[in-house]
Amino acid sequence: MIFIALPALQRSQRDAARRDDVLVFLRKVKDYQTNNRGALPTGEGESIARGTTSGVDWAGFYHDYLEENFADPNGSSYVLSVATCGANSAGAKCTNMLSDTTVFPNDYKLTIFKGATCSGSEAVATNNPRKLAVQYKLEGGGVFCENT
């Protein structure tokens, strides 16, 4: 019986660490905003990984604000995928980059929507362009969503 329950417990512990990592990421975004008069890093894009230069864009944020070992519990570095929500009205769902068919680990992407907030596991539009909703696909199933 222990052999059956152990893998599920380990997945659950790794997913808890992933949720904590998303919260760390959001605290670092708040630190960035504090240091930059409330502004968010500039730009959008897929696969923003640890950069080699400082700057005001997301690669610079990754370099300057996230620890060298900002990585999934399995050791793979997180990748930032940043987009504007794009929904037409507040409360409308953002174009979802994570679907039910998206499988873990989804290239270890933190999916970040600018101008959005979380409603359950979904990112929805807000009228505040300085809000972020961050989604991450969990190993045990489902999507974790947290916002600034």
C-alpha positions as CSV (number, residue, x, y, z in Angstrom):
1,M,0.0,0.0,0.0
2,I,2.9,2.4,0.7
3,F,4.3,1.8,-2.8
4,I,0.9,2.9,-4.3
5,A,0.6,6.1,-2.1
6,L,4.2,7.3,-2.2
7,P,4.3,8.5,-5.9
8,A,1.0,10.5,-5.3
9,L,2.5,12.0,-2.2
10,Q,5.7,13.0,-4.0
11,R,3.7,14.6,-6.9
12,S,1.7,16.5,-4.3
13,Q,4.8,17.8,-2.6
14,R,6.4,18.9,-5.9
15,D,3.2,20.7,-6.9
16,A,3.1,22.5,-3.5
17,A,6.7,23.6,-4.2
18,R,5.6,24.8,-7.7
19,R,2.8,26.9,-6.1
20,D,5.3,28.4,-3.7
21,D,7.6,29.2,-6.6
22,V,4.7,31.1,-8.3
23,L,4.2,33.1,-5.1
24,V,7.9,33.9,-5.0
25,F,7.8,35.1,-8.6
26,L,4.9,37.4,-7.7
27,R,6.7,38.8,-4.7
28,K,9.7,39.6,-7.0
29,V,7.3,41.3,-9.4
30,K,6.1,43.4,-6.5
31,D,9.7,44.3,-5.7
32,Y,10.3,45.3,-9.3
33,Q,7.2,47.5,-9.3
34,T,8.3,49.1,-6.0
35,N,11.6,50.0,-7.6
36,N,10.1,51.2,-10.9
37,R,7.1,53.4,-9.8
38,G,4.6,50.6,-10.2
39,A,5.6,49.7,-13.8
40,L,5.9,46.1,-15.0
41,P,8.8,44.9,-17.1
42,T,8.3,45.7,-20.8
43,G,7.7,43.4,-23.7
44,E,6.0,40.1,-24.3
45,G,7.1,36.8,-25.7
46,E,7.5,33.1,-25.3
47,S,10.4,31.3,-23.7
48,I,12.0,34.1,-21.8
49,A,14.7,32.3,-19.8
50,R,17.5,33.4,-17.6
51,G,19.2,36.3,-19.5
52,T,22.7,37.5,-19.3
53,T,21.9,41.2,-19.2
54,S,20.1,43.6,-16.9
55,G,17.3,45.7,-18.2
56,V,13.7,46.8,-18.0
57,D,12.3,44.0,-20.1
58,W,11.3,40.5,-18.8
59,A,14.7,39.0,-19.5
60,G,16.3,41.7,-17.4
61,F,13.8,41.1,-14.7
62,Y,14.6,37.4,-14.8
63,H,18.3,38.2,-14.5
64,D,18.0,40.9,-11.8
65,Y,15.2,39.7,-9.6
66,L,15.0,35.9,-9.7
67,E,17.5,33.7,-8.0
68,E,20.0,31.7,-10.0
69,N,18.2,28.5,-9.0
70,F,14.6,29.6,-9.9
71,A,13.7,26.2,-11.1
72,D,11.0,23.5,-11.1
73,P,11.5,21.0,-8.3
74,N,12.9,18.6,-10.9
75,G,15.7,21.0,-11.6
76,S,14.6,22.5,-15.0
77,S,14.7,26.3,-15.0
78,Y,11.3,28.0,-15.3
79,V,10.6,29.9,-18.6
80,L,8.4,33.0,-18.7
81,S,5.7,33.2,-21.4
82,V,4.3,36.8,-21.2
83,A,1.2,38.1,-23.1
84,T,-1.4,40.8,-22.7
85,C,-4.8,39.3,-21.7
86,G,-6.5,40.5,-24.9
87,A,-10.1,40.0,-23.7
88,N,-12.5,42.7,-24.7
89,S,-14.0,43.4,-21.3
90,A,-13.2,43.1,-17.6
91,G,-14.1,39.6,-16.3
92,A,-13.8,38.0,-19.8
93,K,-11.5,35.0,-20.1
94,C,-8.0,35.7,-21.5
95,T,-6.9,33.7,-24.5
96,N,-5.9,30.5,-22.7
97,M,-2.4,29.3,-23.5
98,L,-3.0,26.3,-21.1
99,S,-5.8,24.0,-22.1
100,D,-7.0,20.7,-20.7
101,T,-4.8,19.0,-23.3
102,T,-1.7,20.8,-22.2
103,V,0.4,18.2,-20.5
104,F,2.9,18.7,-17.7
105,P,5.6,20.0,-17.8
106,N,4.6,22.3,-20.7
107,D,8.3,23.3,-21.1
108,Y,8.2,24.6,-17.5
109,K,6.4,27.8,-18.6
110,L,5.0,30.3,-16.2
111,T,2.2,31.7,-18.3
112,I,1.9,35.4,-17.4
113,F,-1.1,37.6,-18.5
114,K,-0.7,41.3,-18.2
115,G,-3.9,43.2,-17.3
116,A,-5.5,40.1,-15.8
117,T,-6.5,38.5,-12.5
118,C,-7.4,34.9,-11.6
119,S,-10.8,33.4,-11.4
120,G,-10.2,29.9,-10.1
121,S,-7.6,28.4,-12.5
122,E,-8.6,30.8,-15.3
123,A,-7.1,34.2,-16.1
124,V,-9.6,36.9,-16.8
125,A,-9.3,40.5,-17.9
126,T,-9.2,43.4,-15.5
127,N,-9.2,47.2,-16.0
128,N,-5.8,47.5,-14.3
129,P,-2.9,47.2,-16.7
130,R,-0.5,46.7,-13.8
131,K,-2.1,43.5,-12.6
132,L,-0.7,40.1,-13.5
133,A,-2.2,36.6,-13.5
134,V,0.3,33.7,-13.5
135,Q,-0.7,30.2,-14.4
136,Y,1.4,27.0,-14.1
137,K,0.4,23.5,-15.2
138,L,0.7,21.1,-12.3
139,E,2.1,17.6,-12.4
140,G,-0.9,16.1,-10.5
141,G,-3.3,17.7,-12.9
142,G,-5.0,21.1,-13.2
143,V,-3.7,24.6,-13.5
144,F,-2.6,26.8,-10.6
145,C,-3.4,30.5,-11.1
146,E,-2.3,33.4,-8.8
147,N,-2.3,37.1,-9.3
148,T,-0.7,40.3,-8.1
